[in-house]
Amino acid sequence: MEVDPVSGQWSVDGLPMILVPRHLITNNLHAVEERIGYDASTTLFRAPGYHSAQQWCAHQAARHGLKGAAVVRHYLEHMSRRGWGRFTIEELDLDRGRARVRLDDSALAARAVGPQRSACYMFAGWLEGAVDHVRPRDATGVRSREIRCRAAGAEHCLFTVDET
Ligand SMILES: [Zn+2]
């Protein structure tokens, strides 16, 4: 982590960063869900999450000379080190556009979203962006879903990625 002595801006590995308390993120999510509804909120955060993951992967792949599955692994390792939760890849098949990612201790699952609901839907767009980033340009798009969530009583959260 570097702090520019003049501007005070933070960066990690060449990317500008902002350190915020976790409650800022969860309070923002609650505010959006209250205003536009849970379902609309899951849709709203998908595209920016997708684009942000793609930006991150492009930057890091170029900086570290990574390709293919190594980019996705690198991405999830870093997100795991930054307090979002511990991501573990259980399956990753880029040719078929499939993945299964376990998430323990999700930073978003501590909040209440109601029974049978995914609290960590924000990560679905991230996973789609990361997997899509290393798929061939003409490949079918992928869709990620959180199929089990700690907030809904599961032992850990679980995401799948499949071709659309
Ligand atoms: Zn979850």
Backbone and ligand atoms as CSV (ligand in chain L), in Angstrom:
chain,resi,resn,atom,element,x,y,z
A,1,MET,N,N,0.847,-1.184,0.000
A,1,MET,CA,C,0.000,0.000,0.000
A,1,MET,C,C,0.886,1.240,0.000
A,2,GLU,N,N,0.613,2.160,-0.896
A,2,GLU,CA,C,1.396,3.399,-0.961
A,2,GLU,C,C,0.478,4.601,-0.784
A,3,VAL,N,N,1.009,5.606,-0.100
A,3,VAL,CA,C,0.259,6.853,0.065
A,3,VAL,C,C,1.063,7.972,-0.593
A,4,ASP,N,N,0.439,8.650,-1.552
A,4,ASP,CA,C,1.110,9.767,-2.210
A,4,ASP,C,C,1.273,10.899,-1.195
A,5,PRO,N,N,2.520,11.332,-0.935
A,5,PRO,CA,C,2.723,12.343,0.110
A,5,PRO,C,C,2.099,13.688,-0.214
A,6,VAL,N,N,1.872,13.972,-1.472
A,6,VAL,CA,C,1.300,15.262,-1.849
A,6,VAL,C,C,-0.223,15.211,-1.855
A,7,SER,N,N,-0.792,14.256,-2.604
A,7,SER,CA,C,-2.259,14.217,-2.763
A,7,SER,C,C,-2.948,13.447,-1.635
A,8,GLY,N,N,-2.199,12.594,-0.917
A,8,GLY,CA,C,-2.813,11.773,0.118
A,8,GLY,C,C,-3.540,10.562,-0.443
A,9,GLN,N,N,-3.465,10.352,-1.772
A,9,GLN,CA,C,-4.182,9.230,-2.376
A,9,GLN,C,C,-3.459,7.903,-2.105
A,10,TRP,N,N,-4.273,6.876,-1.877
A,10,TRP,CA,C,-3.734,5.541,-1.621
A,10,TRP,C,C,-3.718,4.736,-2.915
A,11,SER,N,N,-2.749,3.822,-3.018
A,11,SER,CA,C,-2.784,2.870,-4.126
A,11,SER,C,C,-2.168,1.555,-3.677
A,12,VAL,N,N,-2.629,0.493,-4.310
A,12,VAL,CA,C,-2.076,-0.844,-4.083
A,12,VAL,C,C,-1.787,-1.438,-5.450
A,13,ASP,N,N,-0.538,-1.834,-5.658
A,13,ASP,CA,C,-0.154,-2.485,-6.906
A,13,ASP,C,C,-0.552,-1.646,-8.124
A,14,GLY,N,N,-0.422,-0.342,-7.997
A,14,GLY,CA,C,-0.684,0.546,-9.133
A,14,GLY,C,C,-2.139,0.939,-9.328
A,15,LEU,N,N,-3.044,0.472,-8.436
A,15,LEU,CA,C,-4.463,0.828,-8.557
A,15,LEU,C,C,-4.868,1.743,-7.410
A,16,PRO,N,N,-5.534,2.868,-7.710
A,16,PRO,CA,C,-5.986,3.755,-6.633
A,16,PRO,C,C,-6.975,3.034,-5.721
A,17,MET,N,N,-6.853,3.261,-4.423
A,17,MET,CA,C,-7.691,2.591,-3.428
A,17,MET,C,C,-8.292,3.615,-2.470
A,18,ILE,N,N,-9.426,3.222,-1.867
A,18,ILE,CA,C,-9.999,4.002,-0.773
A,18,ILE,C,C,-10.262,3.024,0.355
A,19,LEU,N,N,-9.805,3.306,1.528
A,19,LEU,CA,C,-10.084,2.440,2.676
A,19,LEU,C,C,-11.349,2.947,3.354
A,20,VAL,N,N,-12.366,2.098,3.386
A,20,VAL,CA,C,-13.634,2.501,4.005
A,20,VAL,C,C,-14.041,1.442,5.029
A,21,PRO,N,N,-14.819,1.836,6.054
A,21,PRO,CA,C,-15.324,0.817,6.968
A,21,PRO,C,C,-16.360,-0.061,6.267
A,22,ARG,N,N,-16.422,-1.323,6.694
A,22,ARG,CA,C,-17.351,-2.259,6.065
A,22,ARG,C,C,-18.793,-1.753,6.159
A,23,HIS,N,N,-19.114,-1.077,7.276
A,23,HIS,CA,C,-20.502,-0.633,7.429
A,23,HIS,C,C,-20.905,0.400,6.373
A,24,LEU,N,N,-19.941,1.106,5.788
A,24,LEU,CA,C,-20.302,2.034,4.720
A,24,LEU,C,C,-20.883,1.264,3.526
A,25,ILE,N,N,-20.234,0.168,3.177
A,25,ILE,CA,C,-20.697,-0.643,2.040
A,25,ILE,C,C,-22.074,-1.245,2.353
A,26,THR,N,N,-22.216,-1.862,3.541
A,26,THR,CA,C,-23.488,-2.533,3.841
A,26,THR,C,C,-24.608,-1.498,4.043
A,27,ASN,N,N,-24.304,-0.339,4.625
A,27,ASN,CA,C,-25.330,0.706,4.759
A,27,ASN,C,C,-25.787,1.193,3.386
A,28,ASN,N,N,-24.841,1.322,2.454
A,28,ASN,CA,C,-25.216,1.744,1.100
A,28,ASN,C,C,-26.118,0.700,0.439
A,29,LEU,N,N,-25.763,-0.573,0.614
A,29,LEU,CA,C,-26.588,-1.641,0.028
A,29,LEU,C,C,-28.002,-1.600,0.608
A,30,HIS,N,N,-28.102,-1.443,1.930
A,30,HIS,CA,C,-29.417,-1.363,2.569
A,30,HIS,C,C,-30.223,-0.199,2.019
A,31,ALA,N,N,-29.558,0.941,1.860
A,31,ALA,CA,C,-30.263,2.139,1.378
A,31,ALA,C,C,-30.823,1.909,-0.025
A,32,VAL,N,N,-30.026,1.285,-0.878
A,32,VAL,CA,C,-30.477,1.020,-2.249
A,32,VAL,C,C,-31.626,0.013,-2.233
A,33,GLU,N,N,-31.489,-1.055,-1.420
A,33,GLU,CA,C,-32.558,-2.069,-1.347
A,33,GLU,C,C,-33.866,-1.462,-0.833
A,34,GLU,N,N,-33.750,-0.556,0.145
A,34,GLU,CA,C,-34.961,0.079,0.675
A,34,GLU,C,C,-35.626,0.974,-0.355
A,35,ARG,N,N,-34.803,1.649,-1.136
A,35,ARG,CA,C,-35.357,2.610,-2.089
A,35,ARG,C,C,-35.941,1.933,-3.327
A,36,ILE,N,N,-35.196,0.994,-3.908
A,36,ILE,CA,C,-35.654,0.440,-5.199
A,36,ILE,C,C,-36.112,-1.007,-5.097
A,37,GLY,N,N,-35.902,-1.648,-3.928
A,37,GLY,CA,C,-36.312,-3.047,-3.758
A,37,GLY,C,C,-35.129,-3.993,-3.942
A,38,TYR,N,N,-35.258,-5.153,-3.329
A,38,TYR,CA,C,-34.170,-6.137,-3.343
A,38,TYR,C,C,-33.841,-6.610,-4.759
A,39,ASP,N,N,-34.869,-7.004,-5.524
A,39,ASP,CA,C,-34.619,-7.566,-6.858
A,39,ASP,C,C,-33.951,-6.542,-7.786
A,40,ALA,N,N,-34.441,-5.315,-7.733
A,40,ALA,CA,C,-33.851,-4.279,-8.597
A,40,ALA,C,C,-32.415,-3.987,-8.172
A,41,SER,N,N,-32.153,-4.106,-6.874
A,41,SER,CA,C,-30.795,-3.857,-6.385
A,41,SER,C,C,-29.823,-4.920,-6.900
A,42,THR,N,N,-30.266,-6.185,-6.922
A,42,THR,CA,C,-29.385,-7.242,-7.436
A,42,THR,C,C,-29.054,-6.983,-8.911
A,43,THR,N,N,-30.010,-6.452,-9.647
A,43,THR,CA,C,-29.777,-6.146,-11.065
A,43,THR,C,C,-28.854,-4.933,-11.210
A,44,LEU,N,N,-29.124,-3.917,-10.381
A,44,LEU,CA,C,-28.360,-2.674,-10.469
A,44,LEU,C,C,-26.854,-2.887,-10.292
A,45,PHE,N,N,-26.470,-3.714,-9.316
A,45,PHE,CA,C,-25.050,-3.845,-8.991
A,45,PHE,C,C,-24.295,-4.823,-9.893
A,46,ARG,N,N,-25.049,-5.561,-10.728
A,46,ARG,CA,C,-24.390,-6.574,-11.553
A,46,ARG,C,C,-23.443,-5.957,-12.600
A,47,ALA,N,N,-23.934,-4.971,-13.348
A,47,ALA,CA,C,-23.109,-4.409,-14.428
A,47,ALA,C,C,-21.869,-3.674,-13.909
A,48,PRO,N,N,-21.993,-2.789,-12.901
A,48,PRO,CA,C,-20.767,-2.139,-12.419
A,48,PRO,C,C,-19.781,-3.123,-11.793
A,49,GLY,N,N,-20.312,-4.182,-11.150
A,49,GLY,CA,C,-19.418,-5.207,-10.592
A,49,GLY,C,C,-18.674,-5.931,-11.699
A,50,TYR,N,N,-19.401,-6.238,-12.759
A,50,TYR,CA,C,-18.818,-6.907,-13.931
A,50,TYR,C,C,-17.701,-6.044,-14.528
A,51,HIS,N,N,-17.992,-4.769,-14.761
A,51,HIS,CA,C,-17.001,-3.888,-15.388
A,51,HIS,C,C,-15.804,-3.656,-14.472
A,52,SER,N,N,-16.048,-3.560,-13.184
A,52,SER,CA,C,-14.944,-3.343,-12.248
A,52,SER,C,C,-14.022,-4.556,-12.209
A,53,ALA,N,N,-14.599,-5.758,-12.232
A,53,ALA,CA,C,-13.777,-6.971,-12.243
A,53,ALA,C,C,-12.955,-7.031,-13.529
A,54,GLN,N,N,-13.569,-6.647,-14.634
A,54,GLN,CA,C,-12.845,-6.663,-15.911
A,54,GLN,C,C,-11.681,-5.664,-15.888
A,55,GLN,N,N,-11.934,-4.477,-15.329
A,55,GLN,CA,C,-10.869,-3.470,-15.228
A,55,GLN,C,C,-9.726,-3.991,-14.375
A,56,TRP,N,N,-10.083,-4.575,-13.232
A,56,TRP,CA,C,-9.069,-5.088,-12.307
A,56,TRP,C,C,-8.248,-6.180,-12.981
A,57,CYS,N,N,-8.945,-7.126,-13.623
A,57,CYS,CA,C,-8.256,-8.258,-14.255
A,57,CYS,C,C,-7.351,-7.784,-15.401
A,58,ALA,N,N,-7.809,-6.821,-16.192
A,58,ALA,CA,C,-6.993,-6.317,-17.299
A,58,ALA,C,C,-5.727,-5.657,-16.765
A,59,HIS,N,N,-5.890,-4.855,-15.730
A,59,HIS,CA,C,-4.754,-4.158,-15.130
A,59,HIS,C,C,-3.749,-5.149,-14.545
A,60,GLN,N,N,-4.240,-6.102,-13.779
A,60,GLN,CA,C,-3.358,-7.038,-13.093
A,60,GLN,C,C,-2.727,-8.049,-14.055
A,61,ALA,N,N,-3.490,-8.473,-15.069
A,61,ALA,CA,C,-2.952,-9.420,-16.044
A,61,ALA,C,C,-1.786,-8.777,-16.790
A,62,ALA,N,N,-1.956,-7.496,-17.158
A,62,ALA,CA,C,-0.894,-6.796,-17.878
A,62,ALA,C,C,0.315,-6.572,-16.966
A,63,ARG,N,N,0.055,-6.207,-15.731
A,63,ARG,CA,C,1.130,-5.876,-14.794
A,63,ARG,C,C,1.955,-7.107,-14.410
A,64,HIS,N,N,1.279,-8.255,-14.276
A,64,HIS,CA,C,1.965,-9.457,-13.805
A,64,HIS,C,C,2.120,-10.528,-14.881
A,65,GLY,N,N,1.714,-10.227,-16.120
A,65,GLY,CA,C,1.869,-11.198,-17.203
A,65,GLY,C,C,1.057,-12.462,-17.004
A,66,LEU,N,N,-0.166,-12.307,-16.477
A,66,LEU,CA,C,-1.004,-13.482,-16.205
A,66,LEU,C,C,-1.973,-13.733,-17.355
A,67,LYS,N,N,-2.361,-15.015,-17.486
A,67,LYS,CA,C,-3.339,-15.393,-18.524
A,67,LYS,C,C,-4.288,-16.447,-17.985
A,68,GLY,N,N,-5.447,-16.554,-18.625
A,68,GLY,CA,C,-6.386,-17.643,-18.363
A,68,GLY,C,C,-6.790,-17.763,-16.907
A,69,ALA,N,N,-6.856,-19.022,-16.448
A,69,ALA,CA,C,-7.347,-19.294,-15.102
A,69,ALA,C,C,-6.506,-18.596,-14.028
A,70,ALA,N,N,-5.227,-18.338,-14.331
A,70,ALA,CA,C,-4.351,-17.679,-13.345
A,70,ALA,C,C,-4.873,-16.283,-12.997
A,71,VAL,N,N,-5.520,-15.628,-13.964
A,71,VAL,CA,C,-6.071,-14.287,-13.715
A,71,VAL,C,C,-7.219,-14.379,-12.714
A,72,VAL,N,N,-8.105,-15.353,-12.919
A,72,VAL,CA,C,-9.256,-15.529,-12.023
A,72,VAL,C,C,-8.778,-15.903,-10.621
A,73,ARG,N,N,-7.809,-16.809,-10.557
A,73,ARG,CA,C,-7.267,-17.206,-9.237
A,73,ARG,C,C,-6.646,-16.013,-8.525
A,74,HIS,N,N,-5.860,-15.231,-9.262
A,74,HIS,CA,C,-5.206,-14.043,-8.716
A,74,HIS,C,C,-6.254,-13.054,-8.180
A,75,TYR,N,N,-7.298,-12.859,-8.964
A,75,TYR,CA,C,-8.369,-11.937,-8.573
A,75,TYR,C,C,-9.010,-12.378,-7.254
A,76,LEU,N,N,-9.399,-13.642,-7.177
A,76,LEU,CA,C,-10.105,-14.103,-5.977
A,76,LEU,C,C,-9.178,-14.179,-4.760
A,77,GLU,N,N,-7.897,-14.463,-5.005
A,77,GLU,CA,C,-6.933,-14.424,-3.895
A,77,GLU,C,C,-6.859,-13.013,-3.306
A,78,HIS,N,N,-6.811,-12.034,-4.198
A,78,HIS,CA,C,-6.697,-10.657,-3.712
A,78,HIS,C,C,-7.962,-10.171,-3.022
A,79,MET,N,N,-9.123,-10.519,-3.576
A,79,MET,CA,C,-10.363,-10.115,-2.912
A,79,MET,C,C,-10.442,-10.770,-1.533
A,80,SER,N,N,-9.915,-11.997,-1.423
A,80,SER,CA,C,-9.932,-12.712,-0.142
A,80,SER,C,C,-9.043,-12.028,0.895
A,81,ARG,N,N,-7.992,-11.372,0.414
A,81,ARG,CA,C,-7.066,-10.700,1.339
A,81,ARG,C,C,-7.538,-9.312,1.728
A,82,ARG,N,N,-8.609,-8.847,1.096
A,82,ARG,CA,C,-9.057,-7.469,1.343
A,82,ARG,C,C,-10.319,-7.383,2.164
A,83,GLY,N,N,-10.665,-8.490,2.807
A,83,GLY,CA,C,-11.753,-8.428,3.772
A,83,GLY,C,C,-13.138,-8.738,3.246
A,84,TRP,N,N,-13.259,-9.135,1.965
A,84,TRP,CA,C,-14.589,-9.425,1.415
A,84,TRP,C,C,-15.091,-10.800,1.839
A,85,GLY,N,N,-14.169,-11.648,2.269
A,85,GLY,CA,C,-14.492,-13.033,2.594
A,85,GLY,C,C,-13.435,-13.904,1.946
A,86,ARG,N,N,-13.466,-15.208,2.239
A,86,ARG,CA,C,-12.456,-16.104,1.673
A,86,ARG,C,C,-13.054,-16.885,0.500
A,87,PHE,N,N,-12.605,-16.550,-0.698
A,87,PHE,CA,C,-13.096,-17.210,-1.911
A,87,PHE,C,C,-12.235,-18.434,-2.211
A,88,THR,N,N,-12.887,-19.565,-2.466
A,88,THR,CA,C,-12.178,-20.788,-2.851
A,88,THR,C,C,-12.787,-21.311,-4.146
A,89,ILE,N,N,-11.948,-21.502,-5.154
A,89,ILE,CA,C,-12.440,-22.035,-6.424
A,89,ILE,C,C,-12.572,-23.545,-6.296
A,90,GLU,N,N,-13.799,-24.048,-6.402
A,90,GLU,CA,C,-14.019,-25.495,-6.335
A,90,GLU,C,C,-14.017,-26.098,-7.731
A,91,GLU,N,N,-14.384,-25.301,-8.711
A,91,GLU,CA,C,-14.379,-25.773,-10.101
A,91,GLU,C,C,-14.181,-24.554,-10.990
A,92,LEU,N,N,-13.353,-24.705,-12.036
A,92,LEU,CA,C,-13.181,-23.620,-13.006
A,92,LEU,C,C,-12.879,-24.243,-14.360
A,93,ASP,N,N,-13.843,-24.177,-15.255
A,93,ASP,CA,C,-13.706,-24.744,-16.596
A,93,ASP,C,C,-13.993,-23.623,-17.593
A,94,LEU,N,N,-12.934,-22.971,-18.042
A,94,LEU,CA,C,-13.105,-21.788,-18.894
A,94,LEU,C,C,-13.669,-22.154,-20.267
A,95,ASP,N,N,-13.334,-23.346,-20.762
A,95,ASP,CA,C,-13.854,-23.759,-22.076
A,95,ASP,C,C,-15.372,-23.857,-22.052
A,96,ARG,N,N,-15.895,-24.365,-20.949
A,96,ARG,CA,C,-17.352,-24.522,-20.844
A,96,ARG,C,C,-18.012,-23.346,-20.130
A,97,GLY,N,N,-17.219,-22.371,-19.707
A,97,GLY,CA,C,-17.772,-21.198,-19.031
A,97,GLY,C,C,-18.413,-21.546,-17.695
A,98,ARG,N,N,-17.814,-22.512,-17.004
A,98,ARG,CA,C,-18.405,-22.969,-15.744
A,98,ARG,C,C,-17.450,-22.723,-14.582
A,99,ALA,N,N,-18.027,-22.382,-13.446
A,99,ALA,CA,C,-17.225,-22.262,-12.227
A,99,ALA,C,C,-18.123,-22.489,-11.025
A,100,ARG,N,N,-17.482,-22.871,-9.945
A,100,ARG,CA,C,-18.157,-23.049,-8.669
A,100,ARG,C,C,-17.209,-22.460,-7.637
A,101,VAL,N,N,-17.673,-21.459,-6.927
A,101,VAL,CA,C,-16.800,-20.733,-6.004
A,101,VAL,C,C,-17.444,-20.693,-4.620
A,102,ARG,N,N,-16.711,-21.202,-3.662
A,102,ARG,CA,C,-17.172,-21.192,-2.277
A,102,ARG,C,C,-16.711,-19.893,-1.616
A,103,LEU,N,N,-17.547,-19.339,-0.773
A,103,LEU,CA,C,-17.175,-18.115,-0.060
A,103,LEU,C,C,-17.447,-18.304,1.427
A,104,ASP,N,N,-16.382,-18.274,2.206
A,104,ASP,CA,C,-16.504,-18.361,3.666
A,104,ASP,C,C,-16.358,-16.965,4.262
A,105,ASP,N,N,-17.056,-16.731,5.356
A,105,ASP,CA,C,-16.927,-15.477,6.104
A,105,ASP,C,C,-17.161,-14.243,5.234
A,106,SER,N,N,-18.197,-14.309,4.416
A,106,SER,CA,C,-18.520,-13.172,3.555
A,106,SER,C,C,-18.775,-11.904,4.373
A,107,ALA,N,N,-18.171,-10.809,3.937
A,107,ALA,CA,C,-18.355,-9.524,4.620
A,107,ALA,C,C,-19.782,-9.009,4.467
A,108,LEU,N,N,-20.496,-9.531,3.479
A,108,LEU,CA,C,-21.849,-9.041,3.222
A,108,LEU,C,C,-22.929,-9.919,3.849
A,109,ALA,N,N,-22.544,-11.115,4.335
A,109,ALA,CA,C,-23.545,-12.066,4.826
A,109,ALA,C,C,-23.969,-11.803,6.264
A,110,ALA,N,N,-23.289,-10.893,6.950
A,110,ALA,CA,C,-23.658,-10.608,8.335
A,110,ALA,C,C,-24.939,-9.785,8.406
A,111,ARG,N,N,-25.309,-9.154,7.297
A,111,ARG,CA,C,-26.500,-8.301,7.309
A,111,ARG,C,C,-27.743,-9.143,7.004
A,112,ALA,N,N,-28.886,-8.684,7.464
A,112,ALA,CA,C,-30.128,-9.422,7.259
A,112,ALA,C,C,-30.772,-9.017,5.949
A,113,VAL,N,N,-31.103,-9.979,5.112
A,113,VAL,CA,C,-31.788,-9.679,3.858
A,113,VAL,C,C,-33.081,-10.478,3.731
A,114,GLY,N,N,-33.438,-11.214,4.781
A,114,GLY,CA,C,-34.656,-12.023,4.716
A,114,GLY,C,C,-34.318,-13.454,4.346
A,115,PRO,N,N,-35.214,-14.373,4.709
A,115,PRO,CA,C,-34.950,-15.793,4.482
A,115,PRO,C,C,-34.845,-16.128,2.990
A,116,GLN,N,N,-34.006,-17.089,2.681
A,116,GLN,CA,C,-33.838,-17.612,1.310
A,116,GLN,C,C,-33.296,-16.575,0.332
A,117,ARG,N,N,-32.729,-15.498,0.857
A,117,ARG,CA,C,-32.209,-14.492,-0.060
A,117,ARG,C,C,-30.692,-14.458,-0.012
A,118,SER,N,N,-30.106,-14.064,-1.120
A,118,SER,CA,C,-28.666,-13.925,-1.216
A,118,SER,C,C,-28.275,-12.533,-0.714
A,119,ALA,N,N,-27.402,-12.501,0.287
A,119,ALA,CA,C,-26.929,-11.198,0.782
A,119,ALA,C,C,-25.717,-10.719,-0.025
A,120,CYS,N,N,-25.098,-11.652,-0.736
A,120,CYS,CA,C,-23.793,-11.372,-1.354
A,120,CYS,C,C,-23.900,-11.266,-2.869
A,121,TYR,N,N,-25.087,-10.887,-3.357
A,121,TYR,CA,C,-25.328,-10.847,-4.799
A,121,TYR,C,C,-24.363,-9.931,-5.535
A,122,MET,N,N,-23.790,-8.955,-4.807
A,122,MET,CA,C,-22.848,-8.037,-5.444
A,122,MET,C,C,-21.661,-8.795,-6.070
A,123,PHE,N,N,-21.305,-9.930,-5.461
A,123,PHE,CA,C,-20.146,-10.686,-5.955
A,123,PHE,C,C,-20.447,-11.436,-7.255
A,124,ALA,N,N,-21.719,-11.646,-7.568
A,124,ALA,CA,C,-22.049,-12.395,-8.786
A,124,ALA,C,C,-21.510,-11.668,-10.025
A,125,GLY,N,N,-21.693,-10.357,-10.074
A,125,GLY,CA,C,-21.176,-9.578,-11.199
A,125,GLY,C,C,-19.653,-9.634,-11.263
A,126,TRP,N,N,-19.017,-9.671,-10.095
A,126,TRP,CA,C,-17.545,-9.742,-10.065
A,126,TRP,C,C,-17.063,-11.048,-10.706
A,127,LEU,N,N,-17.747,-12.143,-10.333
A,127,LEU,CA,C,-17.339,-13.453,-10.857
A,127,LEU,C,C,-17.584,-13.534,-12.361
A,128,GLU,N,N,-18.704,-12.993,-12.809
A,128,GLU,CA,C,-18.981,-12.985,-14.250
A,128,GLU,C,C,-17.901,-12.188,-14.995
A,129,GLY,N,N,-17.551,-11.042,-14.465
A,129,GLY,CA,C,-16.546,-10.200,-15.121
A,129,GLY,C,C,-15.192,-10.872,-15.193
A,130,ALA,N,N,-14.793,-11.516,-14.097
A,130,ALA,CA,C,-13.468,-12.165,-14.053
A,130,ALA,C,C,-13.415,-13.352,-15.007
A,131,VAL,N,N,-14.466,-14.194,-14.994
A,131,VAL,CA,C,-14.474,-15.377,-15.870
A,131,VAL,C,C,-14.564,-14.952,-17.335
A,132,ASP,N,N,-15.436,-13.993,-17.624
A,132,ASP,CA,C,-15.585,-13.503,-18.999
A,132,ASP,C,C,-14.295,-12.887,-19.524
A,133,HIS,N,N,-13.552,-12.263,-18.638
A,133,HIS,CA,C,-12.328,-11.579,-19.055
A,133,HIS,C,C,-11.325,-12.534,-19.708
A,134,VAL,N,N,-11.292,-13.772,-19.240
A,134,VAL,CA,C,-10.292,-14.713,-19.754
A,134,VAL,C,C,-10.899,-15.719,-20.733
A,135,ARG,N,N,-12.185,-15.540,-21.092
A,135,ARG,CA,C,-12.795,-16.393,-22.109
A,135,ARG,C,C,-12.516,-15.775,-23.483
A,136,PRO,N,N,-12.556,-16.595,-24.547
A,136,PRO,CA,C,-12.344,-16.030,-25.894
A,136,PRO,C,C,-13.378,-14.945,-26.189
A,137,ARG,N,N,-12.984,-13.949,-26.966
A,137,ARG,CA,C,-13.837,-12.794,-27.257
A,137,ARG,C,C,-15.199,-13.198,-27.843
A,138,ASP,N,N,-15.224,-14.293,-28.629
A,138,ASP,CA,C,-16.474,-14.688,-29.282
A,138,ASP,C,C,-17.263,-15.724,-28.473
A,139,ALA,N,N,-16.813,-16.001,-27.254
A,139,ALA,CA,C,-17.499,-17.008,-26.429
A,139,ALA,C,C,-18.837,-16.469,-25.927
A,140,THR,N,N,-19.737,-17.396,-25.612
A,140,THR,CA,C,-21.023,-17.035,-25.019
A,140,THR,C,C,-20.782,-16.387,-23.649
A,141,GLY,N,N,-21.626,-15.427,-23.275
A,141,GLY,CA,C,-21.487,-14.791,-21.968
A,141,GLY,C,C,-21.782,-15.759,-20.832
A,142,VAL,N,N,-21.413,-15.370,-19.620
A,142,VAL,CA,C,-21.666,-16.237,-18.458
A,142,VAL,C,C,-22.559,-15.524,-17.455
A,143,ARG,N,N,-23.192,-16.319,-16.617
A,143,ARG,CA,C,-24.090,-15.800,-15.592
A,143,ARG,C,C,-23.728,-16.443,-14.263
A,144,SER,N,N,-23.602,-15.642,-13.225
A,144,SER,CA,C,-23.290,-16.186,-11.903
A,144,SER,C,C,-24.480,-15.997,-10.971
A,145,ARG,N,N,-24.643,-16.965,-10.062
A,145,ARG,CA,C,-25.721,-16.905,-9.065
A,145,ARG,C,C,-25.166,-17.360,-7.725
A,146,GLU,N,N,-25.616,-16.735,-6.668
A,146,GLU,CA,C,-25.279,-17.241,-5.337
A,146,GLU,C,C,-26.379,-18.248,-4.989
A,147,ILE,N,N,-26.034,-19.518,-4.963
A,147,ILE,CA,C,-27.066,-20.544,-4.766
A,147,ILE,C,C,-27.259,-20.905,-3.297
A,148,ARG,N,N,-26.285,-20.540,-2.456
A,148,ARG,CA,C,-26.435,-20.734,-1.016
A,148,ARG,C,C,-25.792,-19.544,-0.324
A,149,CYS,N,N,-26.417,-19.064,0.735
A,149,CYS,CA,C,-25.838,-17.900,1.421
A,149,CYS,C,C,-25.878,-18.102,2.932
A,150,ARG,N,N,-24.804,-17.695,3.547
A,150,ARG,CA,C,-24.704,-17.755,5.010
A,150,ARG,C,C,-25.837,-16.952,5.658
A,151,ALA,N,N,-26.217,-15.843,5.011
A,151,ALA,CA,C,-27.272,-14.988,5.563
A,151,ALA,C,C,-28.614,-15.705,5.592
A,152,ALA,N,N,-28.764,-16.740,4.745
A,152,ALA,CA,C,-30.014,-17.497,4.694
A,152,ALA,C,C,-29.873,-18.824,5.434
A,153,GLY,N,N,-28.830,-18.947,6.252
A,153,GLY,CA,C,-28.692,-20.120,7.106
A,153,GLY,C,C,-27.716,-21.177,6.632
A,154,ALA,N,N,-27.127,-21.020,5.449
A,154,ALA,CA,C,-26.158,-22.009,4.962
A,154,ALA,C,C,-24.848,-21.890,5.750
A,155,GLU,N,N,-24.076,-22.963,5.719
A,155,GLU,CA,C,-22.804,-22.973,6.450
A,155,GLU,C,C,-21.807,-21.983,5.835
A,156,HIS,N,N,-21.873,-21.885,4.502
A,156,HIS,CA,C,-21.033,-20.917,3.783
A,156,HIS,C,C,-21.779,-20.512,2.524
A,157,CYS,N,N,-21.291,-19.488,1.855
A,157,CYS,CA,C,-21.935,-19.036,0.620
A,157,CYS,C,C,-21.350,-19.826,-0.557
A,158,LEU,N,N,-22.141,-19.974,-1.611
A,158,LEU,CA,C,-21.681,-20.741,-2.767
A,158,LEU,C,C,-22.217,-20.103,-4.048
A,159,PHE,N,N,-21.305,-19.870,-4.992
A,159,PHE,CA,C,-21.669,-19.264,-6.270
A,159,PHE,C,C,-21.421,-20.249,-7.411
A,160,THR,N,N,-22.303,-20.217,-8.384
A,160,THR,CA,C,-22.054,-20.962,-9.615
A,160,THR,C,C,-21.916,-19.952,-10.750
A,161,VAL,N,N,-21.172,-20.361,-11.776
A,161,VAL,CA,C,-21.079,-19.587,-13.017
A,161,VAL,C,C,-21.402,-20.557,-14.145
A,162,ASP,N,N,-22.274,-20.162,-15.040
A,162,ASP,CA,C,-22.632,-21.001,-16.182
A,162,ASP,C,C,-22.767,-20.130,-17.427
A,163,GLU,N,N,-22.652,-20.770,-18.592
A,163,GLU,CA,C,-22.899,-20.030,-19.838
A,163,GLU,C,C,-24.361,-19.601,-19.886
A,164,THR,N,N,-24.602,-18.451,-20.481
A,164,THR,CA,C,-25.994,-17.983,-20.566
A,164,THR,C,C,-26.719,-18.707,-21.691
L,1,ZN,ZN,ZN,-23.713,-14.989,0.907
